[in-house]
Each structure stands twice: as structure tokens, then as C-alpha cells.
Amino acid sequence: MLVTRELSMVEYWQDLLVAMQEISLLDVIPQAAVLVFAGVAAFYLHHLIARHTAADSQGVRHFTQRTIQRLAFPISMLVVVMLGRASLAALNQAYWALDLAVPLLISFALIRILVYMLRKGMRSGPLVKASENVISTLIWLVVGLHLVGLLPGLLEAMDSLAFTVGDLRISLLAVIKLLLLMGLVLVVAIWLSGIIDRRLSQLPYLSPGAAVGFSKVSKLVLITVAGLSVLNLVGIDLTALAVFGGALGVGLGFGLQRIASNFISGFILVFDRSIRPGDVVSVGEKFGWVVALHARYVVVRNRDGVETLIPNENLITTEVINWSYSDPNVRLKIPVSVSYSDDVERAMAIMLEIAREHPRVISEPEPVCRLTQFGDNGIHLEARVWVADPQAGFGSVSSDINLEIWRRFKQEGITIPFPQQDLYIKEVPPK
């Protein structure tokens, strides 16, 4: 069998060499000139369209502009090649190379559009954007090899590189097919899960936590079904997964238990709804609002714009303060001291007026002012106000109210005391 394949490949390459020797240089030069001119014109048109494409466009307009930009190169080159083919035919010149270029350019345009549409269904990222051109080029090369007739010989060569393990024959071609099929099915599964994620996040009657939960479950189910389907398609007995399950259990016992714990904790956080996107939380010394829930960690952004990745296990096993768990309203205390010689009731009334005038202080529950203590240096007062947007931070509210209290107290002649001590000398020591 192997000898027959080697003989067929030798005959194929011999026939190809004979055909190449029959090609005339006078037939190649005009066709090469048409292809070069078509490539240069298409390249210039592609960059011209790219410069005039709005970078800040969104929605359908952005999708249409990017689609036109991707089709500009192959379509414009195809038009020039078709015109060149018609000109050579009118001049009774050979145009077999142009006949070969036409299906290649059509397939190149279709592949670029299909891969771009597939990428739009996935989460955008540098790796996804970079892989678009790589995947398009690889598919186009396979199509090109098929059109020129070189693909069967290449497949036979890869299939001949094989070894046998028991009754199982493993070849380079089989391994490549397995990897390509696995990658294709996983990409489709991730693409579908991305579409489901975006659709769920747009439903007005579904809470953010429930949307994240359904999205995680759908992604897990799709990837699992995709993996099992590929194993079934390549002829691997699914009962062999029992051995893999045992190995996975050993791996979890030795070093992967933290990863598994974070993964399971992520589902617990989603389904018990203790942490949801948009919640304002404090974990240890970290304070901020939850931006996203992932399989392994939670993203918490603070007022400085710094995003902290907190493992899901920490949110399950440690104490977490959720400022907006059941009620987004948060009380803020603003302490102020006044002198014993000042009118305390007037000072409390001023503090209440200032608190009610602040735009972020809500009227229900209404602000109050309390006399908390008779201190050593003055009378301690405390304004207690409620804000409904803790994710915007508390520093601006405290600063605005304290600054206005300082101004009004100066106008009213109310003194804010500072620590002081009186020293009495009962007896002067003799010199």
C-alpha cells in the first residue's frame, strides 16, 4: 500500500514537471503582468478605503464598513484579473493562469467574510484579531492547493508519515485532522456561547447575576458537547474517558484543587446571587464595585481605576462586605467639633442645611445631626447622611460637606476648636 502511494506521487510530480516544461515564456509574461498590476491596484484601493473608514463607527455601520474593507482587496483584484483575461482572449493570448486566479480570489473573498463574521460572534481581543488573517490564509492555501491539484499528493505524503500502537495507526494527517476538527468545533461552541451571552445581557427582565449564570452554564455545556462530539467523530471510545477521569481526579488531589475550587466557587457566587455585577464590595482592604464575574476570579474596580482580580474562593471563604446587597443606600457619618462657647443648636442647624443641599444626599432617609460627646477640647457633633450611589465613592460627599461647613461656620462666627492644654506652675523651683 505504501509502495503504491509512493509510485503514484512520483508519477504525479513527473507529469507536473513535463507540463511545466511545455509552458512558453511568452505566455507567462502577459499573465504575470496582469496579476502584478491587479495586486498593486487592489492593495492601493484597500489602503485607500481603510484610511476613509471611520474608526469610531458602531453597530451596523461599523460592520458594513469593515466588510467592505475586507472585500476590497480580493474583489478589486478579481475585477482587474477578469478585465485582463478578456483582453488576452481578444488578443488570442493564453490565459490559463488567470483562469486559475479567478476561483482563488473568489474563495479568498468568501473565506475572509466567513472568518470575520465568526470573529464578530466571539469576544474581541488581540489574539482573536491576529488569528483572523492566519486562519483565512491557511484555509485559502488549502483551497488553492485543491484547485491546482496539489492537495491529494500532499495528503498522501502526510498520511504516509505514521506509526502503529497496537491496533491503532496514528499518522500525521490523522493528528492534523483531529486538531483542526477540535479547534473548529471549540471555536463554534465559543462563538455560540458569546452570542448567547450578549443576548442574555440585553434582556431587560433578567438580572445581571442570572444572565451571568445562564451564560456560564451554556458555555460549559456547549464546550463539553463539542469535545465529546469530536472524540466520537474521530472514533475514540467514550468509555476510555473513565481512565482520563481517574487521572484528572489524581491531578486535582495533587495540585489542581485550588483551580477546581475557584471554578466551583464561581458557580456558587452566581447562583446564590451574593455577588452580582455592579455591587459595591469590600474584601479585606480592597474596596470597589464588581465589574465582571469570570470562571476563576471576580474583577473589582476601585475609584482610582485599578482593577483587582479576586479569586472566587476568597469571596466564599472570607468575610465580604456587600454595600449594595439588598439596599443600595449607604449612610455616611461626618464628624465636626465646635467650641463650648458657641451656639451648638445653631451649628447643628447649619450642618443639616448643608447636608440637605448636597445633590448626592437623598431625602429619604433624611439627614440628621447628633451631639455625640462632650470632648476635652470641644463638643463633638456628627452629621449622618444617606447616599444612593456608593459606586461613585464617598470622598467627594465628605469633602463637599466639610468644605461648606468650614465656610458657613466662619460666616456665623462658630469656632472649630483644636487640641490645647493649659499648664499651671504651682511653684517655681529655686535657682
N, C-alpha and C positions, 0 to 999 in steps of 0.2 A: 504493500500500500504506500509506504513511504517512498520507495523507489519510483513508483508510478508518478507520484506527485512531483518528485524532483525532475523527472523526464519532461513532464508537462510544462513545468516552469522554465526549463532550458529551451524547449521549443518556442514558448511564448516570447522569451527575450530574443531569440534568434529571428523570429518573424518581425519583432519590433525594430531590430537593427536593420533588417532588409528594407522595411518600409521607410525608415529614416534616410537610408541611402538613396532612395528614389525621389526624395524631396529636392526640388530645384531651388537654388538660392534666389532666383528671380521671382519665384512665387512667395518666398518668405518675407522679402524686404517690404513690399507694399502692405502686406497684412500686419507686419510688425510696426510699421509706421502708423497705421490706423489705430492699433492697440495703444501705442505710446501716446499719441495725440488724444485719444479718448480718456486715458488715465489722467493726463495732465489737466484736461478740461474738467473732468469730474472732480479732481482734487481741488481745483481753484473754486469751483461752484460750491463744493461742500464747505470750505472755509468762509466763503462769502455769505452763505446762509447762516453759518454759526455766529458770525460777527453781528448779524442783524436780528438774531434771536434774543428776545427779552429774557434776561436772567431771572427776573422776579415774577414771571408769569406763573399762574397756578391753574389747577383744575383741568378742564377740557382743553383750554387754550395751550397750556404747557404741554399736555400730552400730544396735541396736534403738531405743535412746533417741533418737538423732539422727534416725532415720527417722520416729518418732512426732512429734518436734518439727517436722519439715518438712511432715508431712501434716496437722498440727493446724489450720493456717490454712485451706487450701482445703477440707478435709473438713468442718470445723465450719461454715464459711460455706455449703458446699453443703447441709448438713442444714437450716440455717435458711432458705435460699432455697427448698428443697423444701417445708418447712412453710408458708412464706409463699405459695408457689404454690398449695398445696392450699387454704389459707384464701381466697385471692382467687377460686379456681374455685368454692368453695362459695357465695361472695357474688356470683357472676355478674359478676366484675370481670375486666378484661383482664389477662393475664399473659404477653404476648409477650416482654417484656424479661427476665423470669425464665426463660423457655424458652431464651433466648439465653445467659443466665448459666450455666445448668447445664452444657452442654458445655465452656464456657470454664473453669469451675472443675475439671471432671474432667481436662481436658487439662493444666491448670496443675499438678495434683497428680501426674500421671504424669510430666510433664517434670521436675519437681523431684526425684523419686525417681531417674529415669534419669540425670540430671546428677550427682546426689550419688553414685550407685554408680560412675559413670565417674571422678569425682574421687577416690574411695577407692582406685581402682586406680593412681593416679598418686602421685608423691612430694608430700607435703604441703608447702605453702608459702603465704606471704601472697598471692601472685599467683593461685595456684590457687583459694584460698578466696574471694578477691574476684571472680574470674571466674565462679564458680558462679551467683551471683544474676544477673549480667549475661547469661550465656548462657541461663539459664532465662527471663528476661524477654524476650529477643529472640525465642526460639522461641515463647513464648506469644503475643507480639504477632503473629507470622506466622500462627499458628493462629487467633487472634482475627480478623484481617483476612480469613482464608479463610472463617470461619464467617459473618461478617456480609456477605460478598460483595464486599469492597473490594480483595481481593488481585489479581484479574485486571486491574483498572484500573491499580493501582499498578505491576504488572509491565509492562503495555503502555507506561506512561509512562517507566519506566526503560529499556525496550528502544528507545524512540524516540530517546533521547539516545545517538547513535552516530556514528562516523566510519569511513571506509574507508581501509585501507592496502593498495594493490594489489588482490588478490582477497579480502583478509581484512577482514571487517566486525567492528569492536570496539564494543560497546555497554556502557553502564553495567551492565545486567543480566548480561551475559556476564562482566564483570570481577568482579562480586559473587559470581556462581555459582562462578567459579574460586577466589576467595579462601575462600569458605565450604567448598567441597569440599576444598581443600588443607588448611585448618585442621582439618576433621573427620577426614580420613584421618591427618594427623600426630598428632592427639590420640589416636586409636585405636591408632596404632603405639606411641606413648609409653606409653599405658596397658598395652598388651600387654607391652612391654619391662619395665615396672615389676612386673607380675605375675611374669614370668619371673625377674627379679632377686630378688624376695622368695622365690620357690620354691627357687631355687638356693642362696641363703644359708641355707636351713633344712635342706639335705641334709647329714646327718652324715658321709657318706663322701666329701664333696667339700671340698677345701681352700679356704680363703678366697681365695687367689690364682686358683685355677682358676674359682671362682664368679664373681669379678670379670671374668675373661677371657671366659667364656661370655656373661656379661651384656652386656659391651661389644660383642661380635660380634653378638649377637642384636639389640641396639638399632640398630646400624649397618645391618644387613640389613633390618630392618623399616622404618626411615625411608627407605632407598634404594628399596625396593619400593613404599612408599607414594607417594613423589614420582614415580616412573616411571609408576605406575598412574594418578595424577591427570593427568599430561601425556597419557597415552594416551586417557583418558576424554574430555578436552576437545578431542581431535582434533589435538594438536600432534605433528608427525612427530618421532620419537625420533632420526632421523638429524641433526636440527638441533642435537642436543647436542654434535656434533663441534665446532661453532663455539664453543659455550659452554665446552667442554673446552680449546680453544685460548686463550680469554680467561682461563680460570682458571689455565692454565699461565703466562701473562704476569703475572697478578696474583701468583702465588706467587714468580715471579722478582723482582718489584719490591718487594713489601712483606709478603707473607704467608708467607714461608719459615719464620719463627720459629713461627708458629701451626701450620703443617703439621709442622714438626719436633717440636713438643711433642705433637701428636696421634699421630704415628707412634711417638715415644718411649714414649708411654703404653702402646701395644700391646706394644712390646718389653719393658717392665718387667713386664707381666702374664704374657707367655708364657715369658720366661726365668726367672721366679719369683725374681728377685734382690731385689725389694722386695714384701712382702706386708702386708696389714692386720695390725696387731699387732706388727710388727717394731720393735725399738728401733734407731734410726739416729742418726748424727751426720753432718751436711752442713755443712762449714765450722765455724762457731761455733754452729750450731743443733743441739740435742740434744732428742730426744723419741721418741715412738712413733707409728707410722703409723696414722692414723685411717681414711682413705679414699683410694682411687685414683680419679681422675677423668680425663677425656679430655685435659685440658690441664695439670693440676697434681696434686700429692700433698699431702694435708693431714697435717701433723706437729704433734702437741700436746706441749708440754713440761710440766714439773711445776708450773708457775705457772698452767696452764690456758690459755695463749696458743697459738693455732693458727696455724701458719705455712704459707702456700701456696707450695710449691716447684715451679717448672716442671719438667715431666718431662725436658726436655732437660738440665737441670743434673744430674739423677741419672744420666744416661747418659754425659756428657762430663767430669764431675768425680769426684774421689775421695769415696766414700761409705763410712762405717764402719757396717756392719750388725752390731750387738751380738748378734743372735739369728738369724743367717743359717742356720747348721747346728746350733748348740748354744745354748740359752738361758742356760746357766750363764756367769757373768762373775766374774772374780777381782778382788777389791778389796784394795788394799795400805794398811795403816795404820801409818805410821812413828811410833816413840816413841824418845826418848833417855833413858838412865839415867846416873847418876854413876859414875865409876871406883871409888868406894869402896863401891858397893852390890853385892849378890849378883846377878850377871847371870842365872844359871841360874834362880833363884827368880823374877826378873822375867819371864823368858820363859815359865815355867810358869803364872804368873798371867795373862799375856796369852792363852795358849792356853785356859785355863779360861773366861775371859770370852768369847772368840770362840765356843767351843762352846755356851755357854749362850744366845746370841742366837737368837731364833726364826727369823730370816730367813737365818741361815747354815746351809748344808746340810752334811751329814756326809760326803758323797762327791762330789767330792774333799774330804778332811778338812782342817781349818785347820792351818797350820804357822806357826812363828815362826822368823825368821832373824836372826843377827847380821850386819849388812851392812857396818859400818865402825867403825873407831876414830876418832872425830872429835876436833876440837880441844877441845870443851867436854864431851864425854861419849861413851858408847858407843851407837851407833845400832842399834836393833832394829826389826824390821818384821814385823807380823802380816799374813798373807796368807789371806784367807777367800774363799769362793765363795758367790754368791747366785744363785738360780734365777729371780728375777723382776726383771730390770733395768728393766722399765717402771715399777716403783714407786720408782725412784730409788736413789741410793747415799748421799745425805747423811744420812738417818736412821740407816743402819747405822754409818757412821763416827762420827757424833755419839754414839750409844748406847755403842759400844765404847770410845771415847776417854773419855767421862764415867765409865764404870765402872772403867777403868784408873786414872784420877785418884783415885777413891775407894779402890780397893784398894791402890794404892801408898802413899797416906797412912796407911792402916791398918798396912801392913807396914814402914813407915819407909823406903821406897825413894824416892830423890830424883830428880826430873826436873830436870836442870841447865838453866841459862840461860847465854847467852854472857857470858863475863867475860875480862878481861885483867889481868895483873899488870904493874905499871910499876916498874922498878928504876932508881933515880937513882944513878949511879956517882960523880958529882962535883957538888958544889954550886957553882955559879958564884959568884965573888967579888962582894961588893957594891960 
